Amino acid sequence: MKRISYQQVADWCRGNGYGLRDWIPFVPAAAQKFGCAVPVDPQQVPMFCDAIANLGPPHAERLLWIRDWTIWSERSQAIGLRMLDLLVAQVSSSEKALDSHAYLATAEEWCDVVALLTVPILFGWDAHLFCASGEVLVDISHHGQVVVSLGSGGELDAASLKAWC
């Protein structure tokens, strides 16, 4: 896994078919869009995150972009950022990526993506998960909602996530 800069996020999105309008990502040809509530039971969160992380082709690279982590209290923010730091302590990054919370993961690092997804969900932060196929965008909201946009170019099976909705 690698921590990347905001410019690298923008370049990666453009290169993989995603649009960015005022730094808000979208799937230009979304054929399907649906929402889910975040599980109330904390023990279900990792399995929910696993369903999210496995949308799209199994061998595709994933990009997780965590943003807006200053939403709640300073104490909650400090705990969440510490948890995030513990998860990414060994992640390489470029000098320009130090201020970002954007992580590029290979298909083999799916477990890391699942672990990282738990942080914005548990702490009520906004985040986006992209798949290199350009066919999947998951928006996690501080309102406790997850919105999934699926492109029309592929046969994507979202049944495992829809079971949570």
C-alpha angles and dihedrals in degrees: 000000000000133000110227136194127251090255090053089050090054092046092047091050093050092045092052099045102262123134125223118202111182087339092305109123126223141171104244095211101032108174095180134027128177139160137223134190117238110256114264093212107078091210089064095054097085092051091046089051089049090055090050094047092051098056112118131018112348095227098048126115116249131213120203116192115188114195141162097036093154094076104108132028127330090244093053090047092051092050093046094047090049091051090049091048091053091052095049101035092117097041115119119229142176119246090253092056096064095101096043131085096206119127129191114205133185120228089259090060093062091122090057090051090052091050092048092048090060092065099064090039095051095043099039098245128150117251142160129215119200132187120214089234088073088228102101132058122170117192116196113197132201085232090075094257131123118201120195123199118193124193125228097235098084145037099251120181109216094164093110091057096038088060086068094051 
